[in-house]
Amino acid sequence: MENGWSSLKEKTAPYVLLSPFLFGFIIFFSYA
């Protein structure tokens, strides 16, 4: 279980880091 959870965090970590940038792009394009 522990190994599966760590691999899941490794897969989702880039998306968590990129989500603020994606959110910013959505706001930018909605006002553009």
HTML snippet that shows the backbone in 3Dmol.js (N, CA, C, O; Angstrom):
<script src="https://3Dmol.org/build/3Dmol-min.js"></script>
<div id="view" style="width:600px;height:400px;position:relative"></div>
<script>
const pdb = `
ATOM      1  N   MET A   1       0.836  -1.209   0.000  1.00  0.00           N
ATOM      2  CA  MET A   1       0.000   0.000   0.000  1.00  0.00           C
ATOM      3  C   MET A   1       0.868   1.255   0.000  1.00  0.00           C
ATOM      4  O   MET A   1       0.604   2.209  -0.732  1.00  0.00           O
ATOM      5  N   GLU A   2       1.917   1.239   0.840  1.00  0.00           N
ATOM      6  CA  GLU A   2       2.772   2.420   0.971  1.00  0.00           C
ATOM      7  C   GLU A   2       3.461   2.745  -0.351  1.00  0.00           C
ATOM      8  O   GLU A   2       3.562   3.908  -0.739  1.00  0.00           O
ATOM      9  N   ASN A   3       3.934   1.702  -1.041  1.00  0.00           N
ATOM     10  CA  ASN A   3       4.624   1.924  -2.309  1.00  0.00           C
ATOM     11  C   ASN A   3       3.664   2.468  -3.358  1.00  0.00           C
ATOM     12  O   ASN A   3       4.035   3.350  -4.132  1.00  0.00           O
ATOM     13  N   GLY A   4       2.443   1.960  -3.398  1.00  0.00           N
ATOM     14  CA  GLY A   4       1.455   2.449  -4.357  1.00  0.00           C
ATOM     15  C   GLY A   4       1.102   3.895  -4.101  1.00  0.00           C
ATOM     16  O   GLY A   4       0.907   4.665  -5.040  1.00  0.00           O
ATOM     17  N   TRP A   5       1.018   4.279  -2.810  1.00  0.00           N
ATOM     18  CA  TRP A   5       0.676   5.666  -2.474  1.00  0.00           C
ATOM     19  C   TRP A   5       1.799   6.606  -2.870  1.00  0.00           C
ATOM     20  O   TRP A   5       1.532   7.707  -3.354  1.00  0.00           O
ATOM     21  N   SER A   6       3.058   6.199  -2.676  1.00  0.00           N
ATOM     22  CA  SER A   6       4.189   7.059  -3.027  1.00  0.00           C
ATOM     23  C   SER A   6       4.265   7.239  -4.539  1.00  0.00           C
ATOM     24  O   SER A   6       4.570   8.331  -5.018  1.00  0.00           O
ATOM     25  N   SER A   7       3.989   6.170  -5.297  1.00  0.00           N
ATOM     26  CA  SER A   7       4.015   6.290  -6.754  1.00  0.00           C
ATOM     27  C   SER A   7       2.881   7.180  -7.233  1.00  0.00           C
ATOM     28  O   SER A   7       3.027   7.903  -8.219  1.00  0.00           O
ATOM     29  N   LEU A   8       1.746   7.129  -6.534  1.00  0.00           N
ATOM     30  CA  LEU A   8       0.613   7.984  -6.890  1.00  0.00           C
ATOM     31  C   LEU A   8       0.953   9.446  -6.643  1.00  0.00           C
ATOM     32  O   LEU A   8       0.598  10.314  -7.440  1.00  0.00           O
ATOM     33  N   LYS A   9       1.646   9.719  -5.531  1.00  0.00           N
ATOM     34  CA  LYS A   9       2.048  11.100  -5.240  1.00  0.00           C
ATOM     35  C   LYS A   9       3.063  11.584  -6.268  1.00  0.00           C
ATOM     36  O   LYS A   9       3.041  12.750  -6.661  1.00  0.00           O
ATOM     37  N   GLU A  10       3.960  10.690  -6.710  1.00  0.00           N
ATOM     38  CA  GLU A  10       4.953  11.081  -7.715  1.00  0.00           C
ATOM     39  C   GLU A  10       4.284  11.400  -9.046  1.00  0.00           C
ATOM     40  O   GLU A  10       4.754  12.267  -9.784  1.00  0.00           O
ATOM     41  N   LYS A  11       3.189  10.707  -9.359  1.00  0.00           N
ATOM     42  CA  LYS A  11       2.486  10.958 -10.620  1.00  0.00           C
ATOM     43  C   LYS A  11       1.678  12.246 -10.552  1.00  0.00           C
ATOM     44  O   LYS A  11       1.559  12.954 -11.552  1.00  0.00           O
ATOM     45  N   THR A  12       1.119  12.559  -9.383  1.00  0.00           N
ATOM     46  CA  THR A  12       0.245  13.733  -9.272  1.00  0.00           C
ATOM     47  C   THR A  12       1.005  15.000  -8.887  1.00  0.00           C
ATOM     48  O   THR A  12       0.462  16.098  -9.010  1.00  0.00           O
ATOM     49  N   ALA A  13       2.247  14.871  -8.423  1.00  0.00           N
ATOM     50  CA  ALA A  13       3.009  16.043  -7.980  1.00  0.00           C
ATOM     51  C   ALA A  13       3.171  17.103  -9.079  1.00  0.00           C
ATOM     52  O   ALA A  13       2.954  18.281  -8.794  1.00  0.00           O
ATOM     53  N   PRO A  14       3.542  16.747 -10.325  1.00  0.00           N
ATOM     54  CA  PRO A  14       3.675  17.774 -11.370  1.00  0.00           C
ATOM     55  C   PRO A  14       2.370  18.508 -11.627  1.00  0.00           C
ATOM     56  O   PRO A  14       2.377  19.714 -11.872  1.00  0.00           O
ATOM     57  N   TYR A  15       1.242  17.790 -11.573  1.00  0.00           N
ATOM     58  CA  TYR A  15      -0.046  18.436 -11.816  1.00  0.00           C
ATOM     59  C   TYR A  15      -0.387  19.397 -10.689  1.00  0.00           C
ATOM     60  O   TYR A  15      -0.976  20.451 -10.927  1.00  0.00           O
ATOM     61  N   VAL A  16      -0.020  19.039  -9.460  1.00  0.00           N
ATOM     62  CA  VAL A  16      -0.276  19.927  -8.320  1.00  0.00           C
ATOM     63  C   VAL A  16       0.570  21.195  -8.442  1.00  0.00           C
ATOM     64  O   VAL A  16       0.118  22.285  -8.092  1.00  0.00           O
ATOM     65  N   LEU A  17       1.803  21.045  -8.942  1.00  0.00           N
ATOM     66  CA  LEU A  17       2.680  22.209  -9.108  1.00  0.00           C
ATOM     67  C   LEU A  17       2.221  23.080 -10.270  1.00  0.00           C
ATOM     68  O   LEU A  17       2.387  24.300 -10.233  1.00  0.00           O
ATOM     69  N   LEU A  18       1.643  22.462 -11.306  1.00  0.00           N
ATOM     70  CA  LEU A  18       1.232  23.214 -12.493  1.00  0.00           C
ATOM     71  C   LEU A  18      -0.169  23.784 -12.370  1.00  0.00           C
ATOM     72  O   LEU A  18      -0.538  24.671 -13.140  1.00  0.00           O
ATOM     73  N   SER A  19      -0.963  23.295 -11.417  1.00  0.00           N
ATOM     74  CA  SER A  19      -2.351  23.751 -11.312  1.00  0.00           C
ATOM     75  C   SER A  19      -2.489  25.255 -11.080  1.00  0.00           C
ATOM     76  O   SER A  19      -3.399  25.851 -11.657  1.00  0.00           O
ATOM     77  N   PRO A  20      -1.638  25.917 -10.266  1.00  0.00           N
ATOM     78  CA  PRO A  20      -1.761  27.376 -10.135  1.00  0.00           C
ATOM     79  C   PRO A  20      -1.511  28.095 -11.460  1.00  0.00           C
ATOM     80  O   PRO A  20      -2.168  29.093 -11.756  1.00  0.00           O
ATOM     81  N   PHE A  21      -0.564  27.591 -12.261  1.00  0.00           N
ATOM     82  CA  PHE A  21      -0.292  28.206 -13.564  1.00  0.00           C
ATOM     83  C   PHE A  21      -1.469  28.003 -14.505  1.00  0.00           C
ATOM     84  O   PHE A  21      -1.847  28.918 -15.236  1.00  0.00           O
ATOM     85  N   LEU A  22      -2.054  26.798 -14.489  1.00  0.00           N
ATOM     86  CA  LEU A  22      -3.221  26.541 -15.331  1.00  0.00           C
ATOM     87  C   LEU A  22      -4.385  27.407 -14.897  1.00  0.00           C
ATOM     88  O   LEU A  22      -5.124  27.918 -15.738  1.00  0.00           O
ATOM     89  N   PHE A  23      -4.559  27.578 -13.600  1.00  0.00           N
ATOM     90  CA  PHE A  23      -5.629  28.427 -13.077  1.00  0.00           C
ATOM     91  C   PHE A  23      -5.414  29.874 -13.504  1.00  0.00           C
ATOM     92  O   PHE A  23      -6.367  30.575 -13.843  1.00  0.00           O
ATOM     93  N   GLY A  24      -4.164  30.316 -13.486  1.00  0.00           N
ATOM     94  CA  GLY A  24      -3.842  31.672 -13.923  1.00  0.00           C
ATOM     95  C   GLY A  24      -4.119  31.863 -15.411  1.00  0.00           C
ATOM     96  O   GLY A  24      -4.613  32.913 -15.820  1.00  0.00           O
ATOM     97  N   PHE A  25      -3.803  30.856 -16.218  1.00  0.00           N
ATOM     98  CA  PHE A  25      -4.072  30.954 -17.651  1.00  0.00           C
ATOM     99  C   PHE A  25      -5.567  31.012 -17.924  1.00  0.00           C
ATOM    100  O   PHE A  25      -6.008  31.747 -18.808  1.00  0.00           O
ATOM    101  N   ILE A  26      -6.355  30.238 -17.167  1.00  0.00           N
ATOM    102  CA  ILE A  26      -7.810  30.253 -17.343  1.00  0.00           C
ATOM    103  C   ILE A  26      -8.365  31.635 -17.021  1.00  0.00           C
ATOM    104  O   ILE A  26      -9.209  32.154 -17.751  1.00  0.00           O
ATOM    105  N   ILE A  27      -7.891  32.231 -15.925  1.00  0.00           N
ATOM    106  CA  ILE A  27      -8.351  33.578 -15.556  1.00  0.00           C
ATOM    107  C   ILE A  27      -7.901  34.589 -16.613  1.00  0.00           C
ATOM    108  O   ILE A  27      -8.668  35.473 -16.995  1.00  0.00           O
ATOM    109  N   PHE A  28      -6.658  34.456 -17.083  1.00  0.00           N
ATOM    110  CA  PHE A  28      -6.120  35.393 -18.075  1.00  0.00           C
ATOM    111  C   PHE A  28      -6.929  35.345 -19.367  1.00  0.00           C
ATOM    112  O   PHE A  28      -7.280  36.385 -19.923  1.00  0.00           O
ATOM    113  N   PHE A  29      -7.227  34.127 -19.847  1.00  0.00           N
ATOM    114  CA  PHE A  29      -7.960  34.003 -21.105  1.00  0.00           C
ATOM    115  C   PHE A  29      -9.425  34.379 -20.938  1.00  0.00           C
ATOM    116  O   PHE A  29     -10.064  34.801 -21.902  1.00  0.00           O
ATOM    117  N   SER A  30      -9.965  34.234 -19.739  1.00  0.00           N
ATOM    118  CA  SER A  30     -11.367  34.613 -19.531  1.00  0.00           C
ATOM    119  C   SER A  30     -11.535  36.127 -19.567  1.00  0.00           C
ATOM    120  O   SER A  30     -12.588  36.632 -19.957  1.00  0.00           O
ATOM    121  N   TYR A  31     -10.484  36.855 -19.155  1.00  0.00           N
ATOM    122  CA  TYR A  31     -10.559  38.316 -19.184  1.00  0.00           C
ATOM    123  C   TYR A  31      -9.990  38.890 -20.482  1.00  0.00           C
ATOM    124  O   TYR A  31     -10.214  40.061 -20.789  1.00  0.00           O
ATOM    125  N   ALA A  32      -9.257  38.077 -21.244  1.00  0.00           N
ATOM    126  CA  ALA A  32      -8.639  38.578 -22.479  1.00  0.00           C
ATOM    127  C   ALA A  32      -9.686  38.815 -23.572  1.00  0.00           C
ATOM    128  O   ALA A  32      -9.341  39.236 -24.677  1.00  0.00           O
TER     129      ALA A  32
END
`;
const viewer = $3Dmol.createViewer("view");
viewer.addModel(pdb, "pdb");
viewer.setStyle({}, {cartoon: {color: "spectrum"}});
viewer.zoomTo();
viewer.render();
</script>
